[in-house]
Amino acid sequence: MIQCVSLCEILMSLEPDENAIDNEIKQLCKMHGINELARIYIGSNFCPKYFLYCEENVVSLIIDWCEKNNKKITLCLPVFSERDLIAGKNRLSKYEKWFKCGIIDEITVNDLGMLAYVAERYPYININLGRLFNKDTRDQRYPEFIGKTCVPDLLTLKNAVAFDYRVHGIEFDSTHATLDLTGTDLQVAVYFPYCYATLGSICEFASIAKPINKKFRTNAACSMQCMEKYAKYQTEYSNFSYVKFGRAVYFKVSGATVKSSGDFRMIYDAIDYFMQKD
Amino acid sequence: MIAAGADEFYIGFHDDFWHDKTDEYAEINRMSGFGKIANPYTLDDVLKIAEDVAKQGRELFVTINSSSYSERKLELIDSYLEKIANTAVSGVIVSTPELVKMAEKKKIKSVASTMCGIFNSDIVKVYQNMGLQRLILPRDLSLSEIEGIVTANPNIEYEVFLMRNGCQFSDSHCLGFHHRDFGSICGALNHGKVSIFDKQNDFANQHETELNNLLYREGLHRHAACGLCALYRLVKVNISAYKIVGRAEPVANILHEIHVSKKNIEIALSSSCEEEFLKNMILPDNKIYACKMGLGCYYPEVRF
């Protein structure tokens, strides 16, 4: 198992200081029992605003840390709404200096449009299919369902459109107790311990400071309120827990068995780490 | 519904042998979890209905729009497509790019569901290159974004949601079951217990955050989801179809909404500017709830 951490969706909560970054990454690794960190994921899988608002100084510090500690970086891109598409591509181009020096050696994309774009625009970089490409149902309210072994649908397809493009790896959520990822030779990665259940373009937190008649607009500008707030839910029936962090709603899995052809990556997310910093 | 003004219909179907051939949780379409209540007809029934609809000069689309399908399920769906091809069915509403290709191969018109998550013009291009002929734009796009997408890719048909079934989340990435047992994820969250953690834990900030949450859960699209005010702009960019979601609603309500929508489209077509349209349009019957603060609007930016 290749141990990785994801700073996606929480990167802007980190103090922009070299020593603080070093300490935070070490704390995050300690939390997850990571003794040999191989890779860090940055950017966002879920929120174009988050990706656009990530400040370059914080990003640079993370990248410097990785260079110093000989770790690689994967840059994750969300699905850009039409309004942010050009800005997203422009912002992506600012990372090119790091692509070329090889410290960021992978881009994870989450839609076919960006897959096509990155494949053409950055032909030298490895491309991963992000967690939004995998749309297998995941629902903890049905324990007999998620208790099964899941072969993700994408891995069973003979003619998956996404594989018409140059794909290096695929990322998954821990949707079921056991994930059978043996159906591919691509580099597979699994996010743990939070599995996203649903996601939207209407951000609850972005609306907080807005007057009622301006709330809940799609893909609204924000002040990154998600770096200060999150919500926990307990369902009325059967008492299932969810966390809303940013635009996505997650449930936590207690364990995940992964079967893979080769070494798979376990991407430990930083949601618990962020929440315990309260 | 045709007399009220409906031009197109969309419909799902069930197959009594689908679960035998797949598994107990497998879904043909997004509403399969509700069994025959949501999908009372077999595919053979649907083909007959399509003939009746076609005889009256209208179109009928069949939905095959679960979030994801394995290869085995696609093989079964291919047999459905085989039956649908060369019938009175106008097209299939599909949820994956692979299904677009399968439909096109059988010369069936494909319509990309909101489940495809086509949020920008680049994604449109990819689907268009596969042969897609129409797409349903996600509910969570603003009017200016819709206009941008249509302008960038004019040679494809567009469909938008107009009435009912607003959602807090994006169809394309809402991956819980919509089953009778526990309902949707959004329903479970809205009715559940919520605790909000705010690093700014003074009273004023907490009040704002919690009030926002209350409005999000109790206000946003809870009483209505309506896009009538946007019709002038939508008509201007030649949207091909306006969707009224009808499931689980009394027929009388649906008939009324079809009628009001058609009337408003006529008003939009005859208006010289948006201001004129907004002044003359017919507001929904439930405007006392629907038209407040943008919380019942698909496109709140028009009025608010």
Chai-1 contact restraints between the chains, C-beta under 6 A:
chainA,res_idxA,chainB,res_idxB,connection_type,confidence,min_distance_angstrom,max_distance_angstrom,comment,restraint_id
A,V79,B,F119,contact,1.0,0.0,6.0,A-B,restraint_1
A,F80,B,N120,contact,1.0,0.0,6.0,A-B,restraint_2
A,S81,B,F119,contact,1.0,0.0,6.0,A-B,restraint_3
A,E82,B,N120,contact,1.0,0.0,6.0,A-B,restraint_4
A,E82,B,E145,contact,1.0,0.0,6.0,A-B,restraint_5
A,E82,B,G148,contact,1.0,0.0,6.0,A-B,restraint_6
A,E82,B,I149,contact,1.0,0.0,6.0,A-B,restraint_7
A,R83,B,E145,contact,1.0,0.0,6.0,A-B,restraint_8
A,L85,B,N120,contact,1.0,0.0,6.0,A-B,restraint_9
A,D111,B,I123,contact,1.0,0.0,6.0,A-B,restraint_10
A,L112,B,I123,contact,1.0,0.0,6.0,A-B,restraint_11
A,L112,B,V126,contact,1.0,0.0,6.0,A-B,restraint_12
A,G113,B,N120,contact,1.0,0.0,6.0,A-B,restraint_13
A,G113,B,D122,contact,1.0,0.0,6.0,A-B,restraint_14
A,G113,B,I123,contact,1.0,0.0,6.0,A-B,restraint_15
A,G113,B,V126,contact,1.0,0.0,6.0,A-B,restraint_16
A,A116,B,V126,contact,1.0,0.0,6.0,A-B,restraint_17
A,Y117,B,D122,contact,1.0,0.0,6.0,A-B,restraint_18
A,L132,B,H173,contact,1.0,0.0,6.0,A-B,restraint_19
A,K135,B,S67,contact,1.0,0.0,6.0,A-B,restraint_20
A,K135,B,S68,contact,1.0,0.0,6.0,A-B,restraint_21
A,D136,B,S68,contact,1.0,0.0,6.0,A-B,restraint_22
A,T137,B,L175,contact,1.0,0.0,6.0,A-B,restraint_23
A,R138,B,L175,contact,1.0,0.0,6.0,A-B,restraint_24
A,D139,B,G176,contact,1.0,0.0,6.0,A-B,restraint_25
A,D139,B,F177,contact,1.0,0.0,6.0,A-B,restraint_26
A,R141,B,F182,contact,1.0,0.0,6.0,A-B,restraint_27
A,F145,B,Y25,contact,1.0,0.0,6.0,A-B,restraint_28
A,D153,B,S68,contact,1.0,0.0,6.0,A-B,restraint_29
A,D153,B,Y69,contact,1.0,0.0,6.0,A-B,restraint_30
A,D153,B,S70,contact,1.0,0.0,6.0,A-B,restraint_31
A,T156,B,S70,contact,1.0,0.0,6.0,A-B,restraint_32
A,T156,B,E71,contact,1.0,0.0,6.0,A-B,restraint_33
A,L157,B,E71,contact,1.0,0.0,6.0,A-B,restraint_34
A,K158,B,E71,contact,1.0,0.0,6.0,A-B,restraint_35
A,V161,B,P97,contact,1.0,0.0,6.0,A-B,restraint_36
A,V161,B,E98,contact,1.0,0.0,6.0,A-B,restraint_37
A,A197,B,G176,contact,1.0,0.0,6.0,A-B,restraint_38
A,A197,B,I185,contact,1.0,0.0,6.0,A-B,restraint_39
A,T198,B,F169,contact,1.0,0.0,6.0,A-B,restraint_40
A,T198,B,C174,contact,1.0,0.0,6.0,A-B,restraint_41
A,T198,B,I185,contact,1.0,0.0,6.0,A-B,restraint_42
A,L199,B,S170,contact,1.0,0.0,6.0,A-B,restraint_43
A,L199,B,H173,contact,1.0,0.0,6.0,A-B,restraint_44
A,G200,B,Q168,contact,1.0,0.0,6.0,A-B,restraint_45
A,G200,B,F169,contact,1.0,0.0,6.0,A-B,restraint_46
A,G200,B,S170,contact,1.0,0.0,6.0,A-B,restraint_47
A,S201,B,D140,contact,1.0,0.0,6.0,A-B,restraint_48
A,S201,B,S170,contact,1.0,0.0,6.0,A-B,restraint_49
A,I202,B,D140,contact,1.0,0.0,6.0,A-B,restraint_50
A,I202,B,Q168,contact,1.0,0.0,6.0,A-B,restraint_51
A,E204,B,Y216,contact,1.0,0.0,6.0,A-B,restraint_52
A,S207,B,N212,contact,1.0,0.0,6.0,A-B,restraint_53
A,I208,B,E208,contact,1.0,0.0,6.0,A-B,restraint_54
A,I208,B,T209,contact,1.0,0.0,6.0,A-B,restraint_55
A,I208,B,N212,contact,1.0,0.0,6.0,A-B,restraint_56
A,I212,B,M293,contact,1.0,0.0,6.0,A-B,restraint_57
A,N213,B,M293,contact,1.0,0.0,6.0,A-B,restraint_58
A,N213,B,G294,contact,1.0,0.0,6.0,A-B,restraint_59
A,N213,B,F304,contact,1.0,0.0,6.0,A-B,restraint_60
A,F216,B,L220,contact,1.0,0.0,6.0,A-B,restraint_61
A,T218,B,D140,contact,1.0,0.0,6.0,A-B,restraint_62
A,T218,B,S142,contact,1.0,0.0,6.0,A-B,restraint_63
A,E228,B,K199,contact,1.0,0.0,6.0,A-B,restraint_64
A,E228,B,Q200,contact,1.0,0.0,6.0,A-B,restraint_65
A,K229,B,D198,contact,1.0,0.0,6.0,A-B,restraint_66
A,K229,B,T209,contact,1.0,0.0,6.0,A-B,restraint_67
A,Y230,B,F197,contact,1.0,0.0,6.0,A-B,restraint_68
A,A231,B,V194,contact,1.0,0.0,6.0,A-B,restraint_69
A,A231,B,I196,contact,1.0,0.0,6.0,A-B,restraint_70
A,K232,B,S195,contact,1.0,0.0,6.0,A-B,restraint_71
A,Y233,B,L189,contact,1.0,0.0,6.0,A-B,restraint_72
A,Y233,B,G192,contact,1.0,0.0,6.0,A-B,restraint_73
A,Y233,B,V194,contact,1.0,0.0,6.0,A-B,restraint_74
A,Q234,B,G192,contact,1.0,0.0,6.0,A-B,restraint_75
A,Q234,B,K193,contact,1.0,0.0,6.0,A-B,restraint_76
A,T235,B,A188,contact,1.0,0.0,6.0,A-B,restraint_77
A,T235,B,G192,contact,1.0,0.0,6.0,A-B,restraint_78
A,E236,B,H191,contact,1.0,0.0,6.0,A-B,restraint_79
A,E236,B,G192,contact,1.0,0.0,6.0,A-B,restraint_80
